[in-house]
Amino acid sequence: MADRRAPCRAGVHQRRRPEAGGLGLPGRGQVNAPAFLHLGVGSQLIAEHAVAAGFTGVVVDMQHGEHDLGSATRIIRSVPGSLTRTLVRVPSIDPGVIGSVLDAGAGGIIAPCVESAEQARAVVAAAKFAPAGARSLGPQRPGLYEGPDLCASANGAVRAYVQIESALGVERRRDILTVPGLDGVYVGPADLALTMGQPPRMDWEDGPVREAIDAVLATAREAGVSTGIFCLSGEYARDMAASGRADFVGLGTDLGLLARATRHLIGSYRA
């Protein structure tokens, strides 16, 4: 007799340990924690070169980059093992965009500037199938999720991250990070600093911005969700990972690397 089970079988969503799941996170205190290059340019080649160079994967930046849904989808599909190598920072909490990039094979999404539990619940609803969320079912890629229960497999594979990057988000961090179904937090240091009246820079070693960052990451650990942060220097990122503060890091941007390399090259020529 044919299996007549619905493709989305009901089940209970359970909060995962931070080191589990689609990104293959190795656990806290690891210097080899996953590192992702932010992509602002709509180039599949850059994504391929980043992975070949040793990055775990890429963050396709639809918030600040030039990506539309078409370029984001092409990059996702160009990266082998996209479920463990691609994240998408979506421009807003738009269920249509979130569902489309996940249908294309992204391993997860990062929703920017989340400042309330209500917004966090909307992120989970857009990224997870029922009963954990309300993502619309529209399979595109064959064999993307393993197992007989497509929706349960997808819910276990994809990651729903909120980005806390404001003083208000820090203040409400506990309410945000204890939303059921949320997989983790990604800290945006520059925007956070701006909202605290500080210079918009990265890699804070001390001061009130660093204290706010550490407070968010500590609350995430208490809540049992993954922790990530955007960094510019490899040394700072390594310290964040090795100290157990970050389970994964965003490390630099394609345009940042290009700008530094071109300035160095032309500078050496004109010296």
N, C-alpha and C positions, 0 to 999 in steps of 0.2 A: 504494500500500500504506500502511496506517495506520502511524503512528509508534508502535512498541511499546516505546519506551524507558521504563524505570521513572521515576516522577516525581522520585525522588531519585537522580540519576546520580552515581556515585562520582567523586571528584576529590580533588586535593591541596589542603588548606587552606594558604594562605600568609598570613603575618603582613603586615598592611597598614601603610602609612605612616600616621602619626598624623593627617595632615590629610585622609585619604581617607575616603569612606564615607557612611553614611546621614545623619549629622548635617550634612553639608555643611561640615565644618570648614575654615576658610580657610587654615590654616597658622599656625605660631607667630609671635608678635610682632605680632599684629593686634588693634587696639583694638575691632574689630567682631566679635570672637570670639563664638560663640553664647552667649546668656545665658538661663537657664531659671528661672522662678519656681516655688518649691516650693508645692504645693497640699496643705493638710491638710484642707480642707473639701470635701465631696463635691458641688461645684457646677460644672456645665458652664458656666454663665455666667461664672464667674471665669476659667476657662481661656480662654474666647473673648475676654474683656476683656484678659487678659494679652497674648495674641497681637496683638490690635488696638492695644494701647498700644506695642508694639515689641519685646516679648520674643520671642526665637526660638521658645520653646515653654515647656512646663511639665514639672516632675517631679511625678508623682502619688505622694504619699508614703503608701504602705501600711504603713510601719514605725511612724511616729509620728502619722499622720493618722487621720481617722475612716473611711477608705475600706475597703470590702469589695470583693470581686471585681466585684460588680455596678456599684458607683459608679465604680470604676476603668475598667471597660470602657466605660461611658457617656461618661466624659470623654475617653478615647482617641478614641472614634468621633466626638465633637463637634468635634474640632480638625482643620481641613482640613490635608491633607498630614501625617497623624499619624506617618508613618515618619521624618520629619525634625523633628517638633515635639513628640514625647512620649517621655519616659523614665518608667519606673516604679521607684521604690525599693521593692523587695519586702520583706516582713517577715522573711524568712529564705531560705535556699537550698532552696526547695521546688519541685521540678520541675513539679508540677501548677500552682501559681500562676504560675510563670515562663512555662510554655507557654501558659497561658490568656491572659495579658496580651499576649504576642507574637502569638497567634492573633487577638486583637482589633485589632491594628495598631500596637502600641507600637513605637517605633524602637529601644528597647533597655531593658535592666534594670540597676539598680544593686543589688548584693548587699551588705548591711551587714556591718560588723565581720568582714572576712575576715582571718584570721591565719595561714593556712598555704597551701602549694601544693596540698594535697589539697582544701581548700575551693575554691580558685580553679579547679581542674580540675572540680569538681562544678558550679560556675557555668557554665563553658563547655559542659559536657555537657548541662545543662538548657536552654541558650539556642540551641544549634546542632544542626542535623540531621547525621546521619551523612554522611561519615566524620569530620567535625570534632567531633561530639558525639553526643548520644543523645536529642535533642528528639523527642517523638512528633508524627507528622504528622496534622494535623486541620484542613485549610484551612476558614476560615469566610468571609472577606471576598473577594469576587471582584476580581481584578485587583490584589491587594495587592502582589504581587511580580512584576516584569517578567521576561520571557524564558521560553524553553521548559523550562528546568530549574528547577522551583519551589524545590527545596531549596538549590541553589547560589545562586540569587538571594536567598533569604531569609538564608542565611548571610552573604552580602555586604552585606545591608541592615541587619540588626539588630546591636545593640551589646551586648556582655557586659562590664560594668564591675564591678570589685570596689571596695568602699569600705575604705580603710585608715584606721582611726580608733583605733588603740591602739599603745602602745609596743611590744608584741610584733609587731604587724603591720609597724611600721617596721623592727624588727630583722630580720624575715624578708622584707623587701620584694623583694629580688632573686629569691628562690625563687618568690615569688608572681607577680611581674610578668613572669617569663619562661615562664610556663605557655603552651604552644601554644594558639592560638585565642582568647586573651584580647585584648580590644580596648582596654582602658584602665583607669585608676585614678581614683577620686574620693576626695578627702581630706575627712574630717570633723574639722575643727579642735577643736571643743568637747570631744567625747569623747576625742580624742587628748590634749588638755590634761589632762583628768581623770586619765587613766592615767599621766600623767607628774607628778602631784602639783601641777598648776597650776590656776588658775581656769578654769572651762569657758566660755571666751569665743571669739569669732571674730576674724578679721582681725588675726592676729598679725604685727607688724612686725619683731620681733627676739626674742632669747632662745632658750631650748632648744626651745620648741614650733615656732618659725619654722624653726629649724635642722632639726628632724625633718621638717617639711613640705617644705622645699627638698630634703632628701635623698630623699624619696619621689618628688618630681617629677623630679629629676635621674635617678634610676634608671629611671623610666618612659621618659624620653627615650632613655636608652641602650638600653633594651629595644625601642624602636620602637613603643610603644603611646601612646594618647592620654592627656592629663592634664586633670583637672578638679578644682575645689575649690569648696566652699560658702563664700560671702561674704555679709556684711551690707551693707556700704557700696559704692556705685557706684564711688567713687574707688579703694578697695582692689581691687575686681574689675578695674577698668580697668588698674591697675598690674600685676596678675598676668597679664593677657592681653598687654598691650603689651610686657612684659619677656620674653615667651616662656615663662613658667613654666606657664601654663594655656592649653590649647587651647579650653576652654569653662568657663563658670562657672555655678554655682547662685547666684542673686542674690535673697536675701530669701525670705519666706514670705507667703502670703496672710493668715494670722492676725497676723503681725508688722506688716504694712502696716495692717490694720484696727485693731489695738491703738494704733498710733502716731497714726493719723488721728483716732480717737475721743477719745483723751486730749487731743490738740491742740484739737479742736473744743470739747469740754466745758470745757477749761481756758480757752480764749479767752472762753467765755460767762461763766464764774464769776470771771474776773479782776477 
